[in-house]
Amino acid sequence: MIALLTVVALIAALLALVMYLIFFATSLERWGFIWVLAVIWSIRAFARPAQGPAYLRWLAPSLLLAASWNVLTAFASQRSWPPGQQHSLALAGYGVGAVAAALFCAALVTDIRSGGLRWRRPPAAPSVTPPR
């Protein structure tokens, strides 16, 4: 009974968090939450590399880099940094975006080479010869 109540409370808490992030959170809070998820995902991808697909070791840092950059940019915007500093951040963001895109492309190539995007057809039905 306690396990059921724990599961229900956990589901309710996650639902409340998602509703808060959708309706009331600032951009900094949303990117902060995504950053926390990216950190957890990156740690999991690098802690046990043999258990997960190989492309996750490229995809996780890409998401972590993009989320980190967006947290920094949202923080600068929310704290009203001077326009010159925000412009410098925007220009440096192009380089960060290019690196994140390159990591994403490396993940995509790794997945394609391992056969991750191959169309899988269902196995053919065994051929049955009619009796004579």
Backbone as a printed PyTorch tensor [residue, N CA C, xyz], in Angstrom:
tensor([[[  0.8170,  -1.1940,   0.0000],
         [  0.0000,   0.0000,   0.0000],
         [  0.8610,   1.2580,   0.0000]],

        [[  1.9570,   1.2140,   0.7700],
         [  2.8450,   2.3720,   0.8240],
         [  3.5310,   2.5810,  -0.5230]],

        [[  3.8840,   1.4900,  -1.1960],
         [  4.5240,   1.6010,  -2.5070],
         [  3.5740,   2.2460,  -3.5110]],

        [[  2.3010,   1.8950,  -3.4500],
         [  1.3150,   2.4850,  -4.3470],
         [  1.1680,   3.9780,  -4.0810]],

        [[  1.1140,   4.3580,  -2.8090],
         [  1.0160,   5.7780,  -2.4690],
         [  2.2590,   6.5410,  -2.9090]],

        [[  3.4190,   5.9160,  -2.8140],
         [  4.6600,   6.5500,  -3.2540],
         [  4.6390,   6.7810,  -4.7540]],

        [[  4.1910,   5.7970,  -5.5030],
         [  4.1170,   5.9290,  -6.9600],
         [  3.1180,   7.0120,  -7.3490]],

        [[  1.9670,   7.0460,  -6.7090],
         [  0.9540,   8.0660,  -7.0120],
         [  1.4840,   9.4530,  -6.6700]],

        [[  2.1650,   9.5950,  -5.5220],
         [  2.7220,  10.8900,  -5.1410],
         [  3.8120,  11.3250,  -6.1060]],

        [[  4.6390,  10.3890,  -6.5770],
         [  5.6860,  10.7140,  -7.5290],
         [  5.0950,  11.1600,  -8.8600]],

        [[  4.0710,  10.4780,  -9.3290],
         [  3.4130,  10.8590, -10.5850],
         [  2.7800,  12.2370, -10.4500]],

        [[  2.1270,  12.5020,  -9.3130],
         [  1.5100,  13.8100,  -9.0930],
         [  2.5590,  14.9160,  -9.0410]],

        [[  3.7040,  14.6440,  -8.4080],
         [  4.7680,  15.6420,  -8.3250],
         [  5.3580,  15.9320,  -9.7070]],

        [[  5.5660,  14.8890, -10.5040],
         [  6.0810,  15.0920, -11.8620],
         [  5.0880,  15.8510, -12.7320]],

        [[  3.8250,  15.5410, -12.6000],
         [  2.7970,  16.2590, -13.3470],
         [  2.7600,  17.7330, -12.9370]],

        [[  2.8700,  18.0090, -11.6440],
         [  2.8840,  19.3910, -11.1770],
         [  4.1200,  20.1280, -11.6920]],

        [[  5.2790,  19.4530, -11.7070],
         [  6.4980,  20.0720, -12.2230],
         [  6.3710,  20.4000, -13.7010]],

        [[  5.8390,  19.4760, -14.4700],
         [  5.6650,  19.7040, -15.9060],
         [  4.6850,  20.8500, -16.1530]],

        [[  3.5920,  20.8750, -15.4110],
         [  2.6200,  21.9700, -15.5880],
         [  3.2470,  23.3090, -15.2080]],

        [[  4.0510,  23.3440, -14.1430],
         [  4.7200,  24.5800, -13.7610],
         [  5.6760,  25.0300, -14.8560]],

        [[  6.4650,  24.0860, -15.3910],
         [  7.4290,  24.4470, -16.4290],
         [  6.7450,  24.9420, -17.6910]],

        [[  5.5940,  24.4010, -18.0060],
         [  4.8880,  24.8140, -19.2200],
         [  4.2280,  26.1780, -19.0460]],

        [[  3.5440,  26.3840, -17.9180],
         [  2.7050,  27.5760, -17.7890],
         [  3.3430,  28.7440, -17.0480]],

        [[  4.2140,  28.4930, -16.0690],
         [  4.6480,  29.5810, -15.2010],
         [  6.1490,  29.8190, -15.1680]],

        [[  6.9450,  28.9140, -15.6640],
         [  8.3960,  29.0300, -15.5190],
         [  8.9670,  30.0810, -16.4660]],

        [[ 10.0610,  30.6850, -16.0230],
         [ 10.7890,  31.6000, -16.8990],
         [ 11.6730,  30.7880, -17.8310]],

        [[ 12.2530,  31.4410, -18.7890],
         [ 13.1430,  30.7570, -19.7250],
         [ 14.3440,  30.1640, -18.9960]],

        [[ 14.8470,  30.8940, -17.9990],
         [ 15.9890,  30.3940, -17.2360],
         [ 15.6290,  29.1280, -16.4710]],

        [[ 14.4430,  29.0730, -15.8990],
         [ 14.0260,  27.8690, -15.1680],
         [ 13.8300,  26.6870, -16.1010]],

        [[ 13.2600,  26.9410, -17.2620],
         [ 13.0760,  25.8440, -18.2300],
         [ 14.4180,  25.2870, -18.6890]],

        [[ 15.3480,  26.1790, -19.0640],
         [ 16.6480,  25.7150, -19.5260],
         [ 17.4480,  25.0980, -18.3940]],

        [[ 17.2490,  25.5840, -17.1750],
         [ 17.9040,  24.9670, -16.0300],
         [ 17.4380,  23.5410, -15.8260]],

        [[ 16.1500,  23.3000, -15.9710],
         [ 15.6090,  21.9440, -15.8460],
         [ 16.1450,  21.0530, -16.9650]],

        [[ 16.1750,  21.5610, -18.1880],
         [ 16.7150,  20.7900, -19.3040],
         [ 18.2020,  20.5080, -19.0830]],

        [[ 18.9210,  21.4800, -18.5000],
         [ 20.3390,  21.2870, -18.2200],
         [ 20.5340,  20.1640, -17.2110]],

        [[ 19.7060,  20.1230, -16.1690],
         [ 19.8130,  19.0500, -15.1690],
         [ 19.5660,  17.6900, -15.8290]],

        [[ 18.5610,  17.6090, -16.6920],
         [ 18.3100,  16.3550, -17.4100],
         [ 19.4810,  15.9830, -18.3100]],

        [[ 20.0840,  16.9810, -18.9660],
         [ 21.2280,  16.7150, -19.8400],
         [ 22.4370,  16.2230, -19.0510]],

        [[ 22.6450,  16.7860, -17.8600],
         [ 23.7600,  16.3270, -17.0190],
         [ 23.5380,  14.8760, -16.6040]],

        [[ 22.3290,  14.5630, -16.1710],
         [ 22.0220,  13.1810, -15.7670],
         [ 22.2160,  12.2330, -16.9440]],

        [[ 21.7430,  12.6360, -18.1030],
         [ 21.8550,  11.8000, -19.3010],
         [ 23.3200,  11.6200, -19.7030]],

        [[ 24.1180,  12.6920, -19.6030],
         [ 25.5400,  12.6010, -19.9510],
         [ 26.2890,  11.6940, -18.9850]],

        [[ 26.0080,  11.8370, -17.6930],
         [ 26.6630,  10.9750, -16.7110],
         [ 26.3170,   9.5200, -16.9780]],

        [[ 25.0670,   9.2680, -17.2770],
         [ 24.6460,   7.8830, -17.5490],
         [ 25.2860,   7.3430, -18.8260]],

        [[ 25.4400,   8.2040, -19.8410],
         [ 26.0250,   7.7550, -21.1060],
         [ 27.5040,   7.4400, -20.9550]],

        [[ 28.2140,   8.1870, -20.1030],
         [ 29.6520,   7.9620, -19.9590],
         [ 30.0050,   7.0230, -18.8170]],

        [[ 29.1100,   6.8490, -17.8540],
         [ 29.4000,   5.9440, -16.7450],
         [ 29.3240,   4.4850, -17.1750]],

        [[ 28.3990,   4.1840, -18.0540],
         [ 28.2210,   2.8090, -18.5370],
         [ 28.1730,   2.8030, -20.0550]],

        [[ 29.3110,   3.0550, -20.7140],
         [ 29.2810,   3.1720, -22.1760],
         [ 28.9520,   1.8760, -22.8930]],

        [[ 29.2430,   0.7410, -22.2780],
         [ 28.9880,  -0.5260, -22.9680],
         [ 27.5140,  -0.8980, -22.9690]],

        [[ 26.7240,  -0.3380, -22.0490],
         [ 25.3270,  -0.7330, -21.9500],
         [ 24.4090,   0.0550, -22.8800]],

        [[ 24.8210,   1.2200, -23.3080],
         [ 23.9650,   2.0350, -24.1550],
         [ 24.4670,   2.0750, -25.5820]],

        [[ 23.6600,   2.6230, -26.4700],
         [ 24.1080,   2.7650, -27.8560],
         [ 25.3060,   3.7120, -27.9470]],

        [[ 26.1550,   3.5070, -28.9260],
         [ 27.3790,   4.2970, -29.0640],
         [ 27.0920,   5.7620, -29.3920]],

        [[ 25.9960,   6.0360, -30.0750],
         [ 25.7280,   7.4160, -30.4790],
         [ 25.4090,   8.3130, -29.2840]],

        [[ 25.0240,   7.7290, -28.1410],
         [ 24.7200,   8.5500, -26.9710],
         [ 25.9530,   9.2560, -26.4300]],

        [[ 27.1350,   8.6980, -26.6620],
         [ 28.3560,   9.3550, -26.1960],
         [ 28.6570,  10.6070, -27.0110]],

        [[ 28.0330,  10.7780, -28.1400],
         [ 28.1570,  12.0170, -28.9230],
         [ 26.9440,  12.9200, -28.7080]],

        [[ 25.7810,  12.3200, -28.5790],
         [ 24.5560,  13.0970, -28.4590],
         [ 24.4210,  13.7770, -27.0970]],

        [[ 24.8070,  13.0930, -26.0310],
         [ 24.6760,  13.6600, -24.6830],
         [ 25.5080,  14.9310, -24.5080]],

        [[ 26.7800,  14.9810, -24.9320],
         [ 27.5170,  16.2450, -24.8030],
         [ 26.9430,  17.3590, -25.6720]],

        [[ 26.3720,  16.9990, -26.8150],
         [ 25.7490,  18.0110, -27.6670],
         [ 24.5840,  18.6810, -26.9470]],

        [[ 23.7240,  17.8780, -26.3430],
         [ 22.5950,  18.4350, -25.6010],
         [ 23.0740,  19.2120, -24.3770]],

        [[ 24.0860,  18.7020, -23.6980],
         [ 24.6190,  19.3920, -22.5130],
         [ 25.2250,  20.7370, -22.8930]],

        [[ 25.9560,  20.8000, -23.9890],
         [ 26.5460,  22.0550, -24.4460],
         [ 25.4710,  23.0660, -24.8250]],

        [[ 24.4720,  22.6230, -25.5720],
         [ 23.3940,  23.5350, -25.9810],
         [ 22.6030,  24.0290, -24.7740]],

        [[ 22.3030,  23.1360, -23.8420],
         [ 21.5460,  23.5400, -22.6590],
         [ 22.3590,  24.4850, -21.7800]],

        [[ 23.6500,  24.2150, -21.6300],
         [ 24.5040,  25.1000, -20.8250],
         [ 24.5580,  26.4950, -21.4260]],

        [[ 24.6900,  26.5490, -22.7360],
         [ 24.7420,  27.8480, -23.3910],
         [ 23.4180,  28.6000, -23.2440]],

        [[ 22.3250,  27.9050, -23.3510],
         [ 21.0270,  28.5600, -23.2040],
         [ 20.7680,  29.0090, -21.7740]],

        [[ 21.2770,  28.2670, -20.7860],
         [ 21.1650,  28.7110, -19.3900],
         [ 21.9370,  30.0130, -19.2150]],

        [[ 23.1500,  30.0830, -19.7500],
         [ 23.9540,  31.2960, -19.6380],
         [ 23.2810,  32.4790, -20.3370]],

        [[ 22.7540,  32.2550, -21.5200],
         [ 22.0870,  33.3300, -22.2610],
         [ 20.8140,  33.7840, -21.5580]],

        [[ 20.0300,  32.8520, -21.0390],
         [ 18.8110,  33.2270, -20.3160],
         [ 19.1440,  33.9740, -19.0320]],

        [[ 20.2310,  33.5700, -18.3570],
         [ 20.6540,  34.2780, -17.1530],
         [ 21.0590,  35.7090, -17.4860]],

        [[ 21.8010,  35.8840, -18.5710],
         [ 22.2260,  37.2240, -18.9720],
         [ 21.0220,  38.0910, -19.3310]],

        [[ 20.0510,  37.5090, -19.9800],
         [ 18.8540,  38.2620, -20.3620],
         [ 18.0170,  38.6260, -19.1400]],

        [[ 17.8650,  37.6660, -18.2250],
         [ 17.0470,  37.9190, -17.0460],
         [ 17.6980,  38.9400, -16.1120]],

        [[ 19.0100,  38.9430, -16.0340],
         [ 19.7210,  39.8850, -15.1740],
         [ 19.9940,  41.2150, -15.8670]],

        [[ 19.5090,  41.3680, -17.0890],
         [ 19.6450,  42.6150, -17.8690],
         [ 21.1040,  43.0460, -18.0170]],

        [[ 21.9070,  42.1440, -18.5310],
         [ 23.2900,  42.5010, -18.8090],
         [ 23.3010,  43.5950, -19.8780]],

        [[ 24.3590,  44.3820, -19.9520],
         [ 24.4290,  45.4430, -20.9730],
         [ 24.3370,  44.8580, -22.3850]],

        [[ 23.7870,  45.6380, -23.3150],
         [ 23.6290,  45.1210, -24.6840],
         [ 24.9370,  44.6610, -25.3260]],

        [[ 26.0420,  45.3200, -25.0150],
         [ 27.3220,  44.9120, -25.5970],
         [ 27.7130,  43.5070, -25.1690]],

        [[ 27.4830,  43.1900, -23.9020],
         [ 27.8080,  41.8470, -23.4220],
         [ 26.8460,  40.8150, -24.0000]],

        [[ 25.5690,  41.1760, -24.1110],
         [ 24.6090,  40.2240, -24.7010],
         [ 24.9210,  39.9910, -26.1730]],

        [[ 25.4030,  41.0400, -26.8580],
         [ 25.7750,  40.8690, -28.2600],
         [ 26.9870,  39.9260, -28.3730]],

        [[ 27.9510,  40.0830, -27.4700],
         [ 29.1180,  39.1890, -27.4730],
         [ 28.6960,  37.7500, -27.2110]],

        [[ 27.7410,  37.5800, -26.2860],
         [ 27.2210,  36.2360, -26.0300],
         [ 26.5490,  35.6630, -27.2760]],

        [[ 25.7940,  36.4990, -27.9620],
         [ 25.1090,  36.0230, -29.1690],
         [ 26.1110,  35.6050, -30.2360]],

        [[ 27.1840,  36.3820, -30.3930],
         [ 28.1960,  36.0290, -31.3950],
         [ 28.9260,  34.7400, -31.0100]],

        [[ 29.2700,  34.5980, -29.7400],
         [ 29.9250,  33.3650, -29.3010],
         [ 28.9690,  32.1810, -29.4020]],

        [[ 27.6670,  32.4520, -29.3140],
         [ 26.6680,  31.4000, -29.4300],
         [ 26.6760,  30.7060, -30.7810]],

        [[ 27.0970,  31.4410, -31.8290],
         [ 27.1900,  30.8000, -33.1440],
         [ 28.2330,  29.6830, -33.1250]],

        [[ 29.3640,  29.9280, -32.4810],
         [ 30.3980,  28.8980, -32.3710],
         [ 29.9360,  27.7270, -31.5280]],

        [[ 29.2620,  28.0280, -30.4170],
         [ 28.7430,  26.9580, -29.5570],
         [ 27.7110,  26.1310, -30.3220]],

        [[ 26.8550,  26.7940, -31.0660],
         [ 25.8630,  26.0780, -31.8720],
         [ 26.5060,  25.2050, -32.9350]],

        [[ 27.5930,  25.7030, -33.5400],
         [ 28.2900,  24.9120, -34.5590],
         [ 28.9230,  23.6590, -33.9380]],

        [[ 29.5250,  23.8070, -32.7540],
         [ 30.1250,  22.6470, -32.0820],
         [ 29.0380,  21.6400, -31.6850]],

        [[ 27.9130,  22.1520, -31.1590],
         [ 26.8100,  21.2560, -30.7850],
         [ 26.2540,  20.5410, -32.0140]],

        [[ 26.1550,  21.2560, -33.1340],
         [ 25.6740,  20.6350, -34.3710],
         [ 26.6560,  19.5800, -34.8710]],

        [[ 27.9570,  19.8510, -34.7440],
         [ 28.9590,  18.8630, -35.1680],
         [ 28.8800,  17.6060, -34.2970]],

        [[ 28.6890,  17.7840, -32.9960],
         [ 28.5250,  16.6230, -32.1150],
         [ 27.2630,  15.8450, -32.4720]],

        [[ 26.1760,  16.5700, -32.7910],
         [ 24.9410,  15.9010, -33.2030],
         [ 25.1530,  15.1210, -34.4940]],

        [[ 25.8680,  15.7140, -35.4510],
         [ 26.1390,  15.0070, -36.7150],
         [ 27.0020,  13.7710, -36.4780]],

        [[ 27.9680,  13.8780, -35.5640],
         [ 28.7910,  12.7060, -35.2400],
         [ 27.9260,  11.6100, -34.6280]],

        [[ 26.9580,  11.9910, -33.7850],
         [ 26.0360,  11.0030, -33.2090],
         [ 25.1880,  10.3620, -34.2980]],

        [[ 24.7270,  11.1740, -35.2440],
         [ 23.9040,  10.6480, -36.3360],
         [ 24.7020,   9.6870, -37.2140]],

        [[ 25.9390,  10.0500, -37.5390],
         [ 26.7900,   9.1710, -38.3510],
         [ 27.0740,   7.8620, -37.6130]],

        [[ 27.3440,   7.9610, -36.3090],
         [ 27.5920,   6.7520, -35.5110],
         [ 26.3730,   5.8440, -35.5100]],

        [[ 25.1940,   6.4480, -35.3850],
         [ 23.9680,   5.6490, -35.3840],
         [ 23.7090,   5.0220, -36.7520]],

        [[ 23.9600,   5.7730, -37.8160],
         [ 23.7390,   5.2330, -39.1690],
         [ 24.7150,   4.0910, -39.4470]],

        [[ 25.9710,   4.2710, -39.0560],
         [ 26.9700,   3.2230, -39.3040],
         [ 26.6840,   1.9520, -38.5240]],

        [[ 26.0360,   2.0960, -37.3630],
         [ 25.7150,   0.9040, -36.5830],
         [ 24.3940,   0.2790, -37.0030]],

        [[ 23.7340,   0.8660, -37.9890],
         [ 22.4850,   0.3000, -38.4880],
         [ 21.2660,   0.7620, -37.7350]],

        [[ 21.3540,   1.8790, -37.0330],
         [ 20.2390,   2.3600, -36.2310],
         [ 19.0730,   2.9000, -37.0320]],

        [[ 19.3190,   3.3890, -38.2390],
         [ 18.2410,   3.9560, -39.0580],
         [ 17.7940,   3.0200, -40.1730]],

        [[ 18.2090,   1.7900, -40.0900],
         [ 17.8500,   0.8270, -41.1340],
         [ 16.3720,   0.4800, -41.0180]],

        [[ 15.7190,   0.3850, -42.1490],
         [ 14.3170,  -0.0440, -42.1620],
         [ 14.2810,  -1.5280, -41.8750]],

        [[ 13.5430,  -1.8860, -40.8890],
         [ 13.4540,  -3.3010, -40.5140],
         [ 12.1220,  -3.8580, -40.9950]],

        [[ 12.2180,  -4.8260, -41.8780],
         [ 10.9980,  -5.4660, -42.3490],
         [ 10.6770,  -6.6330, -41.4430]],

        [[  9.4120,  -6.9200, -41.2550],
         [  9.0810,  -8.1000, -40.4510],
         [  9.5800,  -9.3540, -41.1550]],

        [[  9.9210, -10.3690, -40.3960],
         [ 10.4140, -11.5930, -41.0340],
         [  9.3380, -12.1910, -41.9450]],

        [[  9.8170, -12.7400, -43.0280],
         [  8.8960, -13.3380, -43.9880],
         [  8.2500, -14.5780, -43.3880]],

        [[  7.0060, -14.7790, -43.7600],
         [  6.2940, -15.9690, -43.2810],
         [  6.9330, -17.2000, -43.9150]],

        [[  7.0080, -18.2640, -43.1690],
         [  7.6050, -19.4750, -43.7610],
         [  6.7650, -19.9430, -44.9440]],

        [[  7.4660, -20.3270, -45.9830],
         [  6.7400, -20.7830, -47.1660],
         [  6.2180, -22.1980, -46.9330]],

        [[  4.9630, -22.3540, -47.2070],
         [  4.3280, -23.6540, -47.0220],
         [  3.9520, -24.1680, -48.4100]],

        [[  4.4560, -25.3330, -48.7220],
         [  4.0920, -25.9200, -50.0120],
         [  2.7950, -26.7000, -49.8310]],

        [[  1.8680, -26.4970, -50.7590],
         [  0.5940, -27.2060, -50.6290],
         [  0.8000, -28.7070, -50.8470]],

        [[  0.0490, -29.5080, -50.1260],
         [  0.1720, -30.9640, -50.3180],
         [ -0.3190, -31.3520, -51.7040]],

        [[  0.2430, -32.4320, -52.2280],
         [ -0.1670, -32.8980, -53.5710],
         [ -1.0930, -34.0510, -53.5030]]])
